[in-house]
Amino acid sequence: MSAETDGAVLGIVGGMGPYASAEFLLTVYREASLRSTSGVEQALPRCLLDSDPTFPDRTEAIRQGRYLEMTERLRSRIRGLLSQGASRVVLTCVTAHHFAAGLEPELRRPLISLVDVIVDELRALEPVDGKLLMLATRGTRTARIFDRSPRWPSVADRVVMPGAAAQATVHQLLYRLKQGTVTEDLLRQVEQLADQHGCGGVIAGCTEAHMLTRSLRARPGARLVVDPLDAIAVNLDKLLDL
């Protein structure tokens, strides 16, 4: 795909955290390069990344009731990307979807919902793939971002939500990823959590988990990983075909 020929542009509201959104941009170009028949960079998609790490912590914003502040900041970032030509926009933070619900329809319409992408990926699984462990922040769980989706009941039986103790471990693990380093210890912890819950894989219900996807899939006895950012990169041509 070439933005020069079809005008399709991907906007990315990033910085939540910055390593996850940077990794997503890398994934977009890696996947586009694999699909490109020309092998030239001019055939790759145009992307606009607004990486703003100064966004308040989303879990804390939910706990503190900072709804209007977060909604206004998202409104400003999305409008900025659309004004620069973005056709579709990705919020590279699942927890931030809680605040996006308060946006005007014209700003919500171009958003690619990470929740919807996860639902689509889960619906495409085979029965033999079994259950998957949800890796999400405390804020996402508190706000019931997945549970409140009208489409969630169709896939809920494929998902295991960690109990309180395991959820605390998951939250800490995801925040360690904000430091930008994937370690053997982190990978082992994810695998152990999946095993403890009887799951054959995990769901990247937090965009920080995107940083683990390639490594988890490359390990011996690789676990299944449902990752919305990875799915968007793979299906970008279709998603940008408005």
JOWOMO-V345628 format. One line per field, one symbol per residue. burial: # if it has 16 or more other ideal C-beta (glycine too) atoms within 10 Angstrom, else .. A space follows every 10 residues. Layout:
burial = ???
//
This chain:
burial = ###....### ########## #####.##.. ##...#.... ..######## #...#.###. ##...#...# #.###.###. ##...##### ########## ..#...#..# #####.#### ##..#..... ########## #.#.##..#. ##..#..### ##....#..# #.######.. .#...##.## #.##..#.#. ########## ###.##.... ..######## ####.#..## ..
//
